[in-house]
Amino acid sequence: MWARASLRTVRRTLDPHDEPGGDPAAPTTWPDFDVERTSVRVVLLDPTGRLLLFATVDPTMPETGTWWELPGGGMEPGETIAQTAVREIAEETGFELTVDQVAPTRWRRSTTYLRRHVRTLQHEHVVLVRLDLAAPAPEAGGRTPQELNEYVGHVWWSPDRVRRAGAAGERFFPGRLPELLAPVLAGDTIDEPFELWN
């Protein structure tokens, strides 16, 4: 779900200490963007350690191709990070979680991407959730019309399979998932430098 700040392109000069994670290495001037939002992405793990990824396309920009994306989405006003994770997973997969299953943020990042011809500046919290069932099939009943058009498949991949796919040139969102997944799973806390995704 998109939280549209404005249809006009704006430019902001920011104090990086005000951004999620307070990273002093973050850019002080973000690229032009149409929408700015905070979102939560979920590394959803089954008991064998495989994680859920959606095969994603932009039907309005076929030149973008297909990429593998962590489930998740934008925070609603008044939500906590854990509440956003629970709501987004319910909407996108049908899986019912509790906030107690959502681990604290392991990975903070800011990124910009162009989707449906709209430039978004997104500040992300990446969290871990562990499921009791092995590779359950997601249900699509709670997805938005946009998600129904964009999510064209899913996989449950081991971290090693994600790493190998990244090395083979497959695209991911977050872009550095193949590289940073292992340290996140090992318990590291990561403040990723800014990513220009597309």
Secondary structure, DSSP 8 states (H G I E B T S, - for coil): ------SS-B--B--GGGSTT--TTS-SB---BSEEEEEEEEEEE-TTS-EEEEEE--TT-GGG--EEE-SEEE--TT--HHHHHHHHHHHHH-----GGGB----EEEEEEEEETTEEEEEEEEEEEEE-SSSS-----TT--HHHHHHEEEEEEE-HHHHHHHHHTT--EESTTHHHHHHHHHTT--EE---EE--
